[in-house]
Amino acid sequence: MYYRHRTGVIERITTIAEDGVTFRIPVNLSVQQAVGIELSGSQDITDWWTLSGNLNFYGSETEGSYDTTLFYAQTLALNTRINSRMTLPADIRLQVSGSYNAPQVTPQGRQLARYDMDLGLAKQVMKDKGTLTLSVRDVFNSNRWRDITNTDDFYRESNFQWRVRQISLSFTYRLNQDNQEKGRKEGRGGQGEGFDGGDM
């Protein structure tokens, strides 16, 4: 469990000009307080399947001012991520990870839910000197930032995506690598070289 007090908090504030053009700019709203609980863990379901994940649930209060306008937001938030690693027949390794960010209130409206899933397959080849990896980022093409701005002056809906679904196939070949050293690396990294869930 934790309590967090932050100053210099940056929020994106939308303003409207006289000609009707809207601007979305980062603004220092000064102060945010949050109380929450964060959990994380890892569990070997079987000798070929491991699950890990984390969950962060908190309530926060943000307040500040910009250009003589006072801003305030009180919200509950939930962020979670789950990672599943499996060793399939023929020593094929499968990794699936997903995240979910629940909707929350912002100083000017609401931020809608955001969720995504990544997937990867890896296979050692050429007497374990090579690794063939297939990865898919954002399997369902769902990782979008969506928010609603609702003020006395205007109503605005936004839907933004950094990048669309990506599929990649890669091959890694290791020269003069000791199999024992490779085993130690895989033990530390969980999935070995060329198959890092953080890079999926």
C-alpha positions in Angstrom: 0.0 0.0 0.0 1.2 3.5 -0.6 0.6 7.2 -0.4 2.1 9.5 -3.0 2.3 13.3 -3.1 3.5 14.8 -6.3 4.3 18.4 -7.4 5.0 19.6 -10.9 2.3 17.2 -12.3 1.9 17.6 -16.1 -1.6 17.4 -17.5 -2.7 18.0 -21.1 -5.2 20.8 -21.2 -7.4 21.6 -24.2 -8.1 25.3 -25.0 -10.1 26.9 -27.8 -9.1 30.0 -29.7 -11.5 32.7 -30.9 -11.5 31.2 -34.4 -12.7 27.8 -33.0 -9.4 26.0 -33.3 -8.6 23.8 -30.3 -5.1 23.4 -28.8 -4.0 20.6 -26.6 -0.9 21.6 -24.5 1.0 20.1 -21.6 0.4 22.2 -18.4 1.9 22.0 -15.0 -1.1 21.7 -12.7 1.1 21.6 -9.6 -0.2 19.0 -7.1 -1.5 15.5 -7.1 -2.2 13.1 -4.2 -2.8 9.4 -4.5 -3.5 6.5 -2.2 -3.4 3.0 -3.5 -2.3 -0.6 -3.5 0.1 -2.3 -5.9 0.5 -6.1 -6.2 2.9 -8.1 -8.4 3.8 -11.8 -8.5 4.9 -14.8 -10.6 3.7 -18.4 -10.5 4.9 -21.6 -12.2 1.6 -23.2 -13.1 3.4 -26.3 -14.5 7.0 -27.0 -15.5 6.2 -25.6 -19.0 3.9 -22.6 -18.1 4.7 -19.5 -16.0 2.3 -16.6 -15.3 3.4 -13.2 -13.9 1.7 -9.9 -13.6 1.1 -6.8 -11.6 -2.0 -4.7 -10.6 -2.1 -1.1 -9.4 -5.4 0.3 -7.9 -5.5 3.8 -6.5 -7.5 6.9 -5.9 -6.1 10.3 -6.8 -6.9 14.0 -6.5 -5.3 16.5 -8.9 -5.7 20.3 -8.6 -4.1 23.4 -10.1 -4.7 26.4 -12.3 -3.9 27.6 -15.7 -4.6 31.0 -17.3 -6.9 32.0 -14.4 -8.9 28.7 -14.7 -9.0 26.3 -11.8 -8.8 22.6 -12.6 -9.7 19.7 -10.3 -10.2 16.0 -10.7 -10.9 13.1 -8.3 -10.8 9.6 -9.7 -10.3 5.9 -9.1 -7.8 4.2 -11.5 -6.8 0.6 -12.2 -3.8 -0.5 -14.3 -2.9 -4.2 -14.7 -0.5 -6.3 -16.9 -0.3 -10.1 -17.3 2.5 -12.1 -18.9 2.2 -15.8 -19.9 5.2 -17.9 -20.9 4.9 -21.4 -22.2 7.2 -24.0 -23.7 5.3 -25.9 -26.4 6.1 -29.2 -28.1 9.2 -29.1 -30.3 10.7 -26.7 -27.7 8.8 -23.8 -29.2 8.4 -20.9 -26.7 5.2 -18.9 -26.6 4.9 -15.6 -24.8 1.6 -13.6 -24.5 1.3 -10.4 -22.6 -1.6 -8.0 -22.2 -2.4 -4.8 -20.3 -5.5 -2.9 -19.3 -5.9 0.7 -18.1 -9.4 1.4 -16.7 -11.3 4.6 -17.5 -10.6 7.6 -15.2 -11.7 11.2 -14.6 -9.4 14.0 -15.8 -9.4 17.7 -15.0 -11.4 18.4 -18.2 -13.4 15.2 -18.8 -12.6 11.5 -19.0 -9.9 9.2 -20.3 -11.4 6.0 -21.7 -10.1 2.5 -21.2 -7.0 1.4 -23.0 -5.9 -2.2 -23.6 -3.5 -4.2 -25.8 -2.0 -7.7 -26.3 1.4 -8.7 -27.7 2.4 -12.2 -28.8 5.7 -13.9 -29.6 7.0 -17.3 -30.7 10.6 -18.4 -30.6 12.4 -21.6 -31.7 16.1 -22.5 -31.3 17.5 -23.8 -34.6 20.9 -24.9 -36.1 22.0 -26.8 -33.0 20.8 -24.0 -30.7 23.1 -21.5 -32.3 20.2 -19.7 -34.0 16.9 -18.3 -32.8 13.9 -17.8 -35.1 11.4 -15.3 -33.6 7.9 -14.3 -34.7 6.4 -11.4 -32.8 3.1 -9.5 -33.1 2.7 -6.1 -31.3 -0.8 -5.1 -30.5 -2.5 -8.2 -31.8 -6.0 -6.7 -32.0 -4.8 -3.2 -33.0 -6.5 -1.8 -29.9 -3.8 0.3 -28.3 -5.4 3.7 -28.6 -5.5 6.8 -26.4 -9.2 7.9 -26.3 -10.5 10.7 -24.2 -13.5 13.1 -23.9 -13.1 16.8 -23.1 -16.3 18.3 -21.7 -16.2 22.0 -20.6 -18.7 24.9 -20.5 -17.3 26.1 -23.8 -17.0 22.9 -25.9 -17.2 19.1 -26.2 -14.5 17.1 -27.9 -13.7 13.4 -28.4 -10.2 12.3 -29.3 -8.9 8.9 -30.6 -5.1 8.7 -31.1 -2.9 5.7 -32.0 0.9 5.8 -31.8 1.4 2.9 -34.2 -0.7 0.2 -35.8 -0.3 -3.5 -35.4 3.2 -4.7 -36.2 4.3 -8.2 -37.2 8.0 -9.1 -37.4 10.1 -12.2 -38.1 13.7 -12.2 -37.1 16.6 -14.6 -37.0 19.6 -14.4 -34.6 22.8 -16.5 -35.1 25.4 -16.7 -32.3 29.0 -17.2 -33.2 31.3 -19.1 -30.8 28.8 -19.1 -28.0 29.2 -21.6 -25.2 26.0 -23.5 -24.7 26.5 -23.4 -20.9 26.8 -19.6 -21.1 23.6 -19.4 -23.2 21.8 -21.5 -20.7 22.8 -19.1 -17.9 21.5 -16.1 -20.0 18.1 -17.9 -20.6 17.8 -18.7 -16.9 18.3 -15.0 -16.0 16.0 -13.7 -18.8 13.3 -16.3 -18.7 13.1 -16.5 -22.4 16.6 -16.2 -23.7 18.2 -14.1 -26.3 16.0 -12.8 -29.1 12.8 -13.3 -27.2 12.4 -10.5 -24.7 8.8 -9.7 -23.8 9.8 -6.1 -23.2 10.7 -5.8 -26.8 7.7 -7.4 -28.2 
